Amino acid sequence: MTAARALAEWALGLTHGDVPEPVRRAALRHVLDGLGCAVAASRRNAADAAVLTALELGGGRPEATIIGQPAGQGRVTRAEAAFANGVLMHALDFDDTHAGGLVHASAPVLPVALAEAEGLGLGGPDLLLGAMVGLEVICRLGAAAPHGFHARGLHATAACGVLAAALTASRMRGLTIGETVHALGIAGSQAGGLLEFLNTGASTKQLHAGFAARAGVLAATLASHGATGPGTVIEGEHGLYGALLGRRVEPAAVADGLGERWELTRITVKPYPACQLLHAQLDAARGLHGAGVESITAEVHPDAAPIVCAPGRERPRTPYDAKFSLPWSVAAMVIDGSVTTATYDAIDRPEVLDLAGRVRTEVVDFGGAAADQPGRLRAVTRDGREIRAEVPRSGGGPDDPGIDRTVREKALANLGDPGHVTEILALPDRTSTRPLLAVLEAR
């Protein structure tokens, strides 16, 4: 059986009774986190180009709502709503990450589930099941080739997210197994996402989740009208891995243990609006605040170093570039004692740039995934003392005992109203998405 067929059969047959309670809780946690990230991005005008584009291209059929628009406004086609909301969810680089697959799980998937639920008149339970399907699959697709896409200059979120988005849309539209396989095949021809932004400071990465979400809706729509795609899109000679990575992956690497082993429970929630590959160092750096630090040496995973520690990273060119600078971000944490969305508003602060120039990196092969590396810093203070700051891994992960509190506090800060948090958490009991959409409107 092909991987696409196995995914289609599992996704279309999944019922709420098949989902263990910890999986349901995790999925709802990521819905809350993802929607909060989108609202925060909307309030900071972080994705205006995408929102304006969606309004311009998708206003002819008001099927689904763009997050952060005034009540009664901002309704566009499902595809354009998925695009705009995908960009919003990812724009601040505050959205969740699956360490094993190095993918942002919610941003390409949740906007599709939200748009399809609204457009089809479905309720919260259907939205959640659709999201679970996509969350699980994007994590599995990324984890089947650890760091493989990034090593080839591709964003795994975009490359894997398009198939996960197509599966979510297919599930929610009630496509047949055959149509869903075709949707996955069609989606594969839209997989991509270049990482060249790392060399210029451009913000194209913000768009990748939206591209994937929109392409997934488009693929499902095409399949529903009879378009076909290759059933071997995942493991084939010129499939997802063969074409983009130059090596093939067996179907079992993606599909084994579906419904028994849930990767969506392994997704990390970000405490900081920056690249996940520097979060462990940020957690460690918090312990150096107020210590009078003169210089820092940071240990970095070899897969992370080219992304967050490349030459010149200590002087970011744009606020978005700073989110991928370990030296600058660590310096900001040491000086301020915190890293928030506002941290990246001013990247020319002399005191931060000065310390960032004295942050050195040492590549250390910790083993395992780069996004699950420990954070280890060695600092020298102005009075000559040597101190160490270490954490075993970044906070916000699935094994973090305070994960639920972290998510609630983050969501409250992003949403601005405890009632909005409560409404989103009530999604499993809602027969309509209208109450949810109301709390996502502009305030």
Secondary structure, DSSP 8 states (H G I E B T S, - for coil): --HHHHHHHHHHH--GGGS-HHHHHHHHHHHHHHHHHHHHHHHTTTTHHHHHHHHHHHTTS--EE-TT--TT--EE-HHHHHHHHHHHHHTTS-S-EETTTTB--STTTHHHHHHHHHHHT--HHHHHHHHHHHHHHHHHHHHTSTTHHHHTTB-HHHHHHHHHHHHHHHHHHT--HHHHHHHHHHHHTT---B-GGGGT---HHHHHHHHHHHHHHHHHHHHHTT----TTTTTSTTSHHHHHHSS---HHHHHTTTTTS-GGGGEE--SSSS-GGGHHHHHHHGGGTTS-EEEEEEEE-TTTHHHHSSTTTTS-SSHHHHTT-HHHHHHHHHHHS---GGGGG-TT-HHHHHHHTTEEEEE---SS-GGG--EEEEEEETTS-EEEEEESS-TTSTT-TTHHHHHHHHHHHHH--HHHHHHHHTGGG-SSSHHHHHHTS--
